[in-house]
Amino acid sequence: MNKHDDRRFAKALKRSLQQSTLNRPGPVPAVLRKLDTRRPRPLVTNGRLIGLSASVFLFFPQLILLFAYHL
C-alpha cells in the first residue's frame, strides 16, 4: 500500500467508526484521535545503518556478492 491508499483507508475507517459509534464510550475515540495524528518520522538510526552499510560495501566490495548470495 502507498500513502494515498493509507489515507483513503484511514478516511473510510474513520467514517465507518463515526457512523457506528454515536458517542459510545470506550476505545473508539482513541482510535479516531490516532487516525488524525501525523505519522512519526523515520528514526535517525535507520539513516546511520544505511550509511554504515554503504561504507562497508565501499571498503569491502566482495561482501556485496556474499550478501547477494544469501538473499
MMTF fields as JSON, N, C-alpha, C and O atoms, coordinates in Angstrom:
{
  "mmtfVersion": "1.0.0",
  "mmtfProducer": "UNKNOWN",
  "numBonds": 283,
  "numAtoms": 284,
  "numGroups": 71,
  "numChains": 1,
  "numModels": 1,
  "chainsPerModel": [1],
  "groupsPerChain": [71],
  "chainIdList": ["A"],
  "bondAtomList": [4, 2, 8, 6, 12, 10, 16, 14, 20, 18, 24, 22, 28, 26, 32, 30, 36, 34, 40, 38, 44, 42, 48, 46, 52, 50, 56, 54, 60, 58, 64, 62, 68, 66, 72, 70, 76, 74, 80, 78, 84, 82, 88, 86, 92, 90, 96, 94, 100, 98, 104, 102, 108, 106, 112, 110, 116, 114, 120, 118, 124, 122, 128, 126, 132, 130, 136, 134, 140, 138, 144, 142, 148, 146, 152, 150, 156, 154, 160, 158, 164, 162, 168, 166, 172, 170, 176, 174, 180, 178, 184, 182, 188, 186, 192, 190, 196, 194, 200, 198, 204, 202, 208, 206, 212, 210, 216, 214, 220, 218, 224, 222, 228, 226, 232, 230, 236, 234, 240, 238, 244, 242, 248, 246, 252, 250, 256, 254, 260, 258, 264, 262, 268, 266, 272, 270, 276, 274, 280, 278],
  "bondOrderList": [1, 1, 1, 1, 1, 1, 1, 1, 1, 1, 1, 1, 1, 1, 1, 1, 1, 1, 1, 1, 1, 1, 1, 1, 1, 1, 1, 1, 1, 1, 1, 1, 1, 1, 1, 1, 1, 1, 1, 1, 1, 1, 1, 1, 1, 1, 1, 1, 1, 1, 1, 1, 1, 1, 1, 1, 1, 1, 1, 1, 1, 1, 1, 1, 1, 1, 1, 1, 1, 1],
  "groupList": [{"groupName": "MET", "atomNameList": ["N", "CA", "C", "O"], "elementList": ["N", "C", "C", "O"], "formalChargeList": [0, 0, 0, 0], "bondAtomList": [1, 0, 2, 1, 3, 2], "bondOrderList": [1, 1, 2], "singleLetterCode": "M", "chemCompType": "L-PEPTIDE LINKING"}, {"groupName": "ASN", "atomNameList": ["N", "CA", "C", "O"], "elementList": ["N", "C", "C", "O"], "formalChargeList": [0, 0, 0, 0], "bondAtomList": [1, 0, 2, 1, 3, 2], "bondOrderList": [1, 1, 2], "singleLetterCode": "N", "chemCompType": "L-PEPTIDE LINKING"}, {"groupName": "LYS", "atomNameList": ["N", "CA", "C", "O"], "elementList": ["N", "C", "C", "O"], "formalChargeList": [0, 0, 0, 0], "bondAtomList": [1, 0, 2, 1, 3, 2], "bondOrderList": [1, 1, 2], "singleLetterCode": "K", "chemCompType": "L-PEPTIDE LINKING"}, {"groupName": "HIS", "atomNameList": ["N", "CA", "C", "O"], "elementList": ["N", "C", "C", "O"], "formalChargeList": [0, 0, 0, 0], "bondAtomList": [1, 0, 2, 1, 3, 2], "bondOrderList": [1, 1, 2], "singleLetterCode": "H", "chemCompType": "L-PEPTIDE LINKING"}, {"groupName": "ASP", "atomNameList": ["N", "CA", "C", "O"], "elementList": ["N", "C", "C", "O"], "formalChargeList": [0, 0, 0, 0], "bondAtomList": [1, 0, 2, 1, 3, 2], "bondOrderList": [1, 1, 2], "singleLetterCode": "D", "chemCompType": "L-PEPTIDE LINKING"}, {"groupName": "ARG", "atomNameList": ["N", "CA", "C", "O"], "elementList": ["N", "C", "C", "O"], "formalChargeList": [0, 0, 0, 0], "bondAtomList": [1, 0, 2, 1, 3, 2], "bondOrderList": [1, 1, 2], "singleLetterCode": "R", "chemCompType": "L-PEPTIDE LINKING"}, {"groupName": "PHE", "atomNameList": ["N", "CA", "C", "O"], "elementList": ["N", "C", "C", "O"], "formalChargeList": [0, 0, 0, 0], "bondAtomList": [1, 0, 2, 1, 3, 2], "bondOrderList": [1, 1, 2], "singleLetterCode": "F", "chemCompType": "L-PEPTIDE LINKING"}, {"groupName": "ALA", "atomNameList": ["N", "CA", "C", "O"], "elementList": ["N", "C", "C", "O"], "formalChargeList": [0, 0, 0, 0], "bondAtomList": [1, 0, 2, 1, 3, 2], "bondOrderList": [1, 1, 2], "singleLetterCode": "A", "chemCompType": "L-PEPTIDE LINKING"}, {"groupName": "LEU", "atomNameList": ["N", "CA", "C", "O"], "elementList": ["N", "C", "C", "O"], "formalChargeList": [0, 0, 0, 0], "bondAtomList": [1, 0, 2, 1, 3, 2], "bondOrderList": [1, 1, 2], "singleLetterCode": "L", "chemCompType": "L-PEPTIDE LINKING"}, {"groupName": "SER", "atomNameList": ["N", "CA", "C", "O"], "elementList": ["N", "C", "C", "O"], "formalChargeList": [0, 0, 0, 0], "bondAtomList": [1, 0, 2, 1, 3, 2], "bondOrderList": [1, 1, 2], "singleLetterCode": "S", "chemCompType": "L-PEPTIDE LINKING"}, {"groupName": "GLN", "atomNameList": ["N", "CA", "C", "O"], "elementList": ["N", "C", "C", "O"], "formalChargeList": [0, 0, 0, 0], "bondAtomList": [1, 0, 2, 1, 3, 2], "bondOrderList": [1, 1, 2], "singleLetterCode": "Q", "chemCompType": "L-PEPTIDE LINKING"}, {"groupName": "THR", "atomNameList": ["N", "CA", "C", "O"], "elementList": ["N", "C", "C", "O"], "formalChargeList": [0, 0, 0, 0], "bondAtomList": [1, 0, 2, 1, 3, 2], "bondOrderList": [1, 1, 2], "singleLetterCode": "T", "chemCompType": "L-PEPTIDE LINKING"}, {"groupName": "PRO", "atomNameList": ["N", "CA", "C", "O"], "elementList": ["N", "C", "C", "O"], "formalChargeList": [0, 0, 0, 0], "bondAtomList": [1, 0, 2, 1, 3, 2], "bondOrderList": [1, 1, 2], "singleLetterCode": "P", "chemCompType": "L-PEPTIDE LINKING"}, {"groupName": "GLY", "atomNameList": ["N", "CA", "C", "O"], "elementList": ["N", "C", "C", "O"], "formalChargeList": [0, 0, 0, 0], "bondAtomList": [1, 0, 2, 1, 3, 2], "bondOrderList": [1, 1, 2], "singleLetterCode": "G", "chemCompType": "PEPTIDE LINKING"}, {"groupName": "VAL", "atomNameList": ["N", "CA", "C", "O"], "elementList": ["N", "C", "C", "O"], "formalChargeList": [0, 0, 0, 0], "bondAtomList": [1, 0, 2, 1, 3, 2], "bondOrderList": [1, 1, 2], "singleLetterCode": "V", "chemCompType": "L-PEPTIDE LINKING"}, {"groupName": "ILE", "atomNameList": ["N", "CA", "C", "O"], "elementList": ["N", "C", "C", "O"], "formalChargeList": [0, 0, 0, 0], "bondAtomList": [1, 0, 2, 1, 3, 2], "bondOrderList": [1, 1, 2], "singleLetterCode": "I", "chemCompType": "L-PEPTIDE LINKING"}, {"groupName": "TYR", "atomNameList": ["N", "CA", "C", "O"], "elementList": ["N", "C", "C", "O"], "formalChargeList": [0, 0, 0, 0], "bondAtomList": [1, 0, 2, 1, 3, 2], "bondOrderList": [1, 1, 2], "singleLetterCode": "Y", "chemCompType": "L-PEPTIDE LINKING"}],
  "groupTypeList": [0, 1, 2, 3, 4, 4, 5, 5, 6, 7, 2, 7, 8, 2, 5, 9, 8, 10, 10, 9, 11, 8, 1, 5, 12, 13, 12, 14, 12, 7, 14, 8, 5, 2, 8, 4, 11, 5, 5, 12, 5, 12, 8, 14, 11, 1, 13, 5, 8, 15, 13, 8, 9, 7, 9, 14, 6, 8, 6, 6, 12, 10, 8, 15, 8, 8, 6, 7, 16, 3, 8],
  "groupIdList": [1, 2, 3, 4, 5, 6, 7, 8, 9, 10, 11, 12, 13, 14, 15, 16, 17, 18, 19, 20, 21, 22, 23, 24, 25, 26, 27, 28, 29, 30, 31, 32, 33, 34, 35, 36, 37, 38, 39, 40, 41, 42, 43, 44, 45, 46, 47, 48, 49, 50, 51, 52, 53, 54, 55, 56, 57, 58, 59, 60, 61, 62, 63, 64, 65, 66, 67, 68, 69, 70, 71],
  "secStructList": [7, 7, 2, 2, 2, 2, 2, 2, 2, 2, 2, 2, 2, 2, 2, 2, 2, 2, 2, 2, 2, 1, 1, 7, 7, 1, 1, 2, 2, 2, 2, 2, 2, 2, 2, 2, 1, 7, 7, 7, 7, 7, 7, 2, 2, 2, 2, 2, 2, 2, 2, 2, 2, 2, 2, 2, 2, 2, 2, 7, 6, 2, 2, 2, 2, 2, 2, 2, 2, 2, 7],
  "xCoordList": [0.84, 0.0, 0.892, 1.955, 0.459, 1.203, 0.491, -0.527, 1.036, 0.476, -0.956, -1.798, -1.225, -2.575, -3.58, -4.665, -3.204, -4.086, -4.266, -5.357, -3.182, -3.277, -4.255, -5.056, -4.192, -5.101, -6.549, -7.443, -6.777, -8.135, -8.662, -9.82, -7.818, -8.217, -8.535, -9.525, -7.699, -7.922, -9.226, -9.981, -9.497, -10.751, -11.962, -12.948, -11.885, -13.01, -13.227, -14.366, -12.152, -12.259, -12.841, -13.694, -12.379, -12.884, -14.377, -15.14, -14.793, -16.209, -17.058, -18.109, -16.601, -17.391, -17.446, -18.477, -16.336, -16.343, -17.245, -17.957, -17.219, -18.072, -19.547, -20.365, -19.89, -21.279, -21.761, -22.927, -20.879, -21.309, -21.265, -21.945, -20.484, -20.317, -21.36, -21.928, -21.621, -22.591, -22.348, -23.226, -21.134, -20.733, -20.749, -21.072, -20.413, -20.274, -18.942, -17.951, -18.901, -17.613, -16.782, -17.314, -15.494, -14.619, -13.405, -13.056, -12.772, -11.514, -11.692, -10.703, -12.902, -13.105, -12.662, -12.023, -12.962, -12.458, -10.932, -10.375, -10.262, -8.794, -8.316, -7.321, -9.012, -8.654, -8.848, -8.01, -9.933, -10.187, -9.129, -8.687, -8.721, -7.658, -6.358, -5.623, -6.069, -4.826, -4.843, -3.8, -5.998, -6.09, -5.846, -5.365, -6.176, -5.988, -4.547, -4.16, -3.758, -2.378, -1.501, -1.83, -0.383, 0.549, 1.426, 1.592, 1.975, 2.866, 4.234, 4.672, 4.901, 6.217, 7.268, 7.147, 8.293, 9.388, 10.206, 10.195, 10.921, 11.827, 12.929, 13.337, 13.382, 14.396, 15.74, 16.053, 16.525, 17.865, 18.733, 19.659, 18.431, 19.204, 19.149, 20.129, 18.006, 17.889, 18.884, 19.519, 19.034, 19.992, 21.421, 22.254, 21.692, 23.04, 23.349, 24.467, 22.38, 22.602, 22.818, 23.643, 22.087, 22.27, 23.657, 24.331, 24.087, 25.424, 26.518, 27.51, 26.345, 27.327, 27.41, 28.502, 26.252, 26.243, 26.918, 27.688, 26.631, 27.24, 28.758, 29.495, 29.228, 30.673, 31.355, 32.466, 30.709, 31.288, 31.384, 32.399, 30.332, 30.373, 31.389, 31.942, 31.639, 32.629, 34.034, 34.851, 34.329, 35.661, 35.865, 36.993, 34.791, 34.868, 33.858, 32.822, 34.13, 33.145, 32.845, 31.796, 33.728, 33.471, 32.31, 31.72, 31.987, 30.858, 29.514, 28.527, 29.467, 28.228, 27.783, 26.606, 28.718, 28.395, 27.959, 27.039, 28.613, 28.249, 26.806, 26.026, 26.461, 25.1, 24.083, 22.979, 24.442, 23.524, 23.272, 22.162, 24.284, 24.128, 23.114, 22.343, 23.113, 22.237, 20.828, 19.945, 20.609, 19.252, 18.511, 17.335],
  "yCoordList": [-1.17, 0.0, 1.242, 1.256, 2.257, 3.505, 4.523, 4.213, 5.743, 6.761, 7.121, 7.349, 7.17, 7.513, 6.464, 6.8, 5.19, 4.121, 4.179, 3.928, 4.514, 4.63, 5.721, 5.537, 6.867, 7.972, 7.584, 7.865, 6.939, 6.52, 5.515, 5.593, 4.578, 3.579, 4.249, 3.905, 5.205, 5.894, 6.677, 6.676, 7.348, 8.104, 7.177, 7.47, 6.053, 5.115, 4.507, 4.352, 4.166, 3.607, 4.631, 4.304, 5.863, 6.913, 7.14, 7.279, 7.178, 7.371, 6.24, 6.483, 5.018, 3.885, 3.848, 3.501, 4.206, 4.226, 5.324, 5.121, 6.493, 7.587, 7.243, 7.576, 6.594, 6.248, 5.153, 5.143, 4.243, 3.112, 3.386, 2.702, 4.365, 4.549, 5.459, 5.121, 6.593, 7.553, 7.854, 7.663, 8.329, 8.776, 7.672, 7.927, 6.475, 5.402, 5.553, 5.94, 5.257, 5.291, 4.071, 3.048, 4.194, 3.063, 3.458, 4.637, 2.491, 2.759, 3.433, 3.87, 3.53, 4.063, 5.522, 5.859, 6.405, 7.782, 7.849, 8.702, 6.967, 6.935, 6.534, 7.066, 5.607, 5.19, 6.351, 6.575, 7.087, 8.229, 9.315, 9.922, 9.561, 10.547, 10.098, 10.914, 8.815, 8.305, 8.428, 8.68, 8.259, 8.417, 9.859, 10.111, 10.81, 12.224, 12.688, 13.7, 11.982, 12.402, 12.058, 11.184, 12.759, 12.523, 11.315, 10.938, 10.726, 9.586, 10.065, 11.16, 9.257, 9.665, 9.616, 8.867, 10.438, 10.447, 9.164, 8.529, 8.781, 7.635, 7.953, 9.104, 6.947, 7.147, 7.526, 7.143, 8.274, 8.656, 7.407, 7.36, 6.404, 5.17, 4.493, 3.89, 4.592, 3.99, 4.613, 3.897, 5.927, 6.611, 6.209, 6.043, 6.056, 5.643, 4.226, 3.953, 3.329, 1.963, 1.916, 1.142, 2.732, 2.781, 3.314, 2.783, 4.359, 4.911, 3.922, 3.809, 3.212, 2.212, 1.087, 0.642, 0.63, -0.428, 0.029, -0.719, 1.252, 1.772, 1.879, 1.552, 2.335, 2.46, 1.085, 0.928, 0.101, -1.256, -1.816, -2.413, -1.629, -2.122, -1.358, -1.903, -0.103, 0.685, 0.173, 0.083, -0.163, -0.63, -2.128, -2.568, -2.901, -4.339, -4.756, -5.327, -4.486, -4.768, -6.254, -6.602, -7.131, -8.56, -9.013, -10.068, -8.22, -8.553, -8.408, -9.016, -7.61, -7.45, -8.797, -9.149, -9.54, -10.868, -11.819, -12.615, -11.737, -12.6, -12.324, -13.255, -11.05, -10.712, -11.049, -11.503, -10.834, -11.168, -12.664, -13.092, -13.468, -14.918, -15.352, -16.284, -14.688, -15.073, -14.516, -14.879, -13.651, -13.148, -14.18, -13.992],
  "zCoordList": [0.0, 0.0, 0.0, 0.622, -0.687, -0.682, 0.204, 0.823, 0.26, 1.154, 0.774, 1.642, -0.529, -0.978, -0.497, -0.024, -0.626, -0.155, 1.36, 1.872, 2.076, 3.537, 3.935, 4.851, 3.246, 3.576, 3.284, 4.083, 2.139, 1.784, 2.804, 3.214, 3.213, 4.206, 5.54, 6.186, 5.957, 7.226, 7.186, 8.158, 6.062, 5.95, 5.996, 6.673, 5.272, 5.264, 6.644, 7.085, 7.317, 8.661, 9.626, 10.451, 9.519, 10.397, 10.168, 11.124, 8.9, 8.589, 9.162, 9.755, 8.984, 9.471, 10.999, 11.575, 11.658, 13.122, 13.658, 14.642, 13.013, 13.481, 13.301, 14.158, 12.218, 11.979, 12.931, 13.324, 13.298, 14.108, 15.609, 16.373, 16.045, 17.489, 18.112, 19.15, 17.506, 18.033, 19.512, 20.354, 19.805, 21.15, 22.198, 23.358, 21.812, 22.798, 23.515, 22.896, 24.798, 25.498, 25.123, 24.694, 25.29, 25.028, 24.201, 24.128, 23.589, 22.887, 21.523, 20.934, 21.014, 19.664, 19.544, 18.547, 20.497, 20.366, 20.31, 19.618, 21.023, 20.971, 19.585, 19.091, 18.961, 17.605, 16.642, 15.768, 16.789, 15.915, 16.096, 15.121, 17.349, 17.585, 16.947, 16.39, 17.023, 16.442, 14.927, 14.324, 14.296, 12.854, 12.433, 11.328, 13.312, 12.985, 13.151, 12.568, 13.921, 14.153, 12.962, 12.16, 12.86, 11.77, 12.095, 13.255, 11.049, 11.249, 11.743, 11.392, 12.547, 13.045, 11.932, 10.962, 12.108, 11.144, 11.285, 12.339, 10.209, 10.336, 11.352, 11.506, 12.016, 13.045, 12.438, 11.311, 13.188, 12.758, 12.642, 11.833, 13.447, 13.437, 12.069, 11.634, 11.39, 10.067, 9.106, 8.331, 9.138, 8.278, 8.607, 7.715, 9.885, 10.285, 9.811, 9.374, 9.892, 9.426, 7.915, 7.43, 7.177, 5.726, 5.395, 4.512, 6.093, 5.87, 6.219, 5.499, 7.312, 7.72, 6.692, 6.338, 6.214, 5.208, 3.921, 3.319, 3.503, 2.276, 2.425, 1.495, 3.588, 3.772, 3.833, 3.324, 4.443, 4.478, 3.069, 2.708, 2.261, 0.887, 0.05, -0.906, 0.4, -0.335, -0.054, -0.971, 1.198, 1.564, 1.3, 1.076, 1.326, 1.101, 0.033, 0.371, -1.246, -2.3, -2.473, -3.015, -2.032, -2.166, -1.272, -1.506, -0.257, 0.612, -0.099, 0.316, -1.164, -1.915, -2.469, -2.391, -3.023, -3.563, -2.457, -2.645, -1.314, -0.182, 0.265, 0.461, 0.424, 0.828, -0.264, 0.039, -1.511, -2.612, -2.662, -2.98, -2.353, -2.34, -1.284, -1.509, -0.147, 0.954, 0.82, 1.597, -0.143, -0.354, -1.138, -1.448]
}
